[in-house]
Structures are given as C-alpha cells and as structure tokens.
Amino acid sequence: MPLPKRRIRLRHIEKNKTGVKKEQAAKVKKTRRPVHTAAGELNEIAAAEFLNKSVQTLRNRRSLGKPPKFKRVGRSVYYMLSDLEDFRTAITRNGTIISE
C-alpha cells in the first residue's frame, strides 16, 4: 500500500491571515508621505526629515514628554515649523548636533 503524499509548506510563499501572500502585501504596503500644511505645520515624517532624525526618535521623545512641542489632530501628529527651528537651534552647539 503506497504512503500518502506528504504536503510540504514553504515559508516564503505562506499567506498571512488575510489570504494574501507576504510578498504581495509588502509591495502594496502603504507609505506615508511628508505633509506641510498652509499653517506652517509638518507631520511627523516631514518633521523627522527636517531634523535629520528618525520618525521613531520623535515618537520616543513624545512618549517621554521631551521637546519639540507637538499637537494631535485625531490620530495624526503635527509639529509647528517654528517649534522645530527652535528645537534644532537649541540642540546645535558649536556646529555639532547634540542628541538629548
């Protein structure tokens, strides 16, 4: 009597919970873009680019209550351009950026 065929699962073509292959989900993944509003506000991506920091650094600073100042509108986070400029000059000493 022949043995039943063994089913082999390949990890690289596994599907996630939604039934979409991981490679396809990675290609379709939404990317967030920097936003500058007319009121002089920047979203966290634009602020991170302005300060030459990562978005995660700004998130960590927010959670610790450290500057720069920010405001929330729903789930979005915005920074005033003037606050970012003040923060950048405050951390710059002798032409080098000091991480706080």
DABEL-V672862 format. One record per residue. N is the residue number from 1. RES is the residue in one letter. SS is DSSP state (alpha for helix, beta for strand, coil for the rest). OMEGA is omega as a letter, one per 30 degrees, with the letter a starting at -180 (* if undefined). Layout:
n=N res=RES ss=SS omega=OMEGA
n=N res=RES ss=SS omega=OMEGA
//
This chain:
n=1 res=M ss=coil omega=a
n=2 res=P ss=coil omega=l
n=3 res=L ss=coil omega=l
n=4 res=P ss=coil omega=l
n=5 res=K ss=coil omega=a
n=6 res=R ss=coil omega=a
n=7 res=R ss=coil omega=a
n=8 res=I ss=coil omega=l
n=9 res=R ss=coil omega=l
n=10 res=L ss=coil omega=a
n=11 res=R ss=alpha omega=a
n=12 res=H ss=alpha omega=l
n=13 res=I ss=alpha omega=l
n=14 res=E ss=coil omega=l
n=15 res=K ss=beta omega=l
n=16 res=N ss=coil omega=a
n=17 res=K ss=coil omega=a
n=18 res=T ss=coil omega=l
n=19 res=G ss=coil omega=l
n=20 res=V ss=coil omega=l
n=21 res=K ss=beta omega=a
n=22 res=K ss=alpha omega=a
n=23 res=E ss=alpha omega=l
n=24 res=Q ss=alpha omega=l
n=25 res=A ss=alpha omega=l
n=26 res=A ss=alpha omega=l
n=27 res=K ss=alpha omega=a
n=28 res=V ss=alpha omega=a
n=29 res=K ss=coil omega=a
n=30 res=K ss=coil omega=l
n=31 res=T ss=coil omega=l
n=32 res=R ss=coil omega=a
n=33 res=R ss=coil omega=l
n=34 res=P ss=coil omega=a
n=35 res=V ss=coil omega=l
n=36 res=H ss=beta omega=l
n=37 res=T ss=coil omega=a
n=38 res=A ss=coil omega=a
n=39 res=A ss=coil omega=l
n=40 res=G ss=coil omega=l
n=41 res=E ss=beta omega=l
n=42 res=L ss=beta omega=l
n=43 res=N ss=beta omega=a
n=44 res=E ss=alpha omega=l
n=45 res=I ss=alpha omega=l
n=46 res=A ss=alpha omega=l
n=47 res=A ss=alpha omega=l
n=48 res=A ss=alpha omega=l
n=49 res=E ss=alpha omega=a
n=50 res=F ss=alpha omega=a
n=51 res=L ss=alpha omega=a
n=52 res=N ss=coil omega=l
n=53 res=K ss=coil omega=l
n=54 res=S ss=coil omega=l
n=55 res=V ss=alpha omega=a
n=56 res=Q ss=alpha omega=l
n=57 res=T ss=alpha omega=l
n=58 res=L ss=alpha omega=l
n=59 res=R ss=alpha omega=l
n=60 res=N ss=alpha omega=l
n=61 res=R ss=alpha omega=l
n=62 res=R ss=alpha omega=a
n=63 res=S ss=alpha omega=l
n=64 res=L ss=alpha omega=a
n=65 res=G ss=coil omega=a
n=66 res=K ss=coil omega=l
n=67 res=P ss=coil omega=g
n=68 res=P ss=coil omega=l
n=69 res=K ss=coil omega=l
n=70 res=F ss=coil omega=l
n=71 res=K ss=beta omega=l
n=72 res=R ss=beta omega=l
n=73 res=V ss=beta omega=a
n=74 res=G ss=coil omega=l
n=75 res=R ss=coil omega=a
n=76 res=S ss=beta omega=l
n=77 res=V ss=beta omega=l
n=78 res=Y ss=beta omega=l
n=79 res=Y ss=beta omega=l
n=80 res=M ss=beta omega=a
n=81 res=L ss=alpha omega=l
n=82 res=S ss=alpha omega=l
n=83 res=D ss=alpha omega=l
n=84 res=L ss=alpha omega=l
n=85 res=E ss=alpha omega=l
n=86 res=D ss=alpha omega=l
n=87 res=F ss=alpha omega=a
n=88 res=R ss=alpha omega=l
n=89 res=T ss=alpha omega=l
n=90 res=A ss=alpha omega=a
n=91 res=I ss=alpha omega=l
n=92 res=T ss=beta omega=l
n=93 res=R ss=beta omega=l
n=94 res=N ss=coil omega=l
n=95 res=G ss=coil omega=l
n=96 res=T ss=beta omega=a
n=97 res=I ss=beta omega=l
n=98 res=I ss=coil omega=l
n=99 res=S ss=coil omega=a
n=100 res=E ss=coil omega=*
//
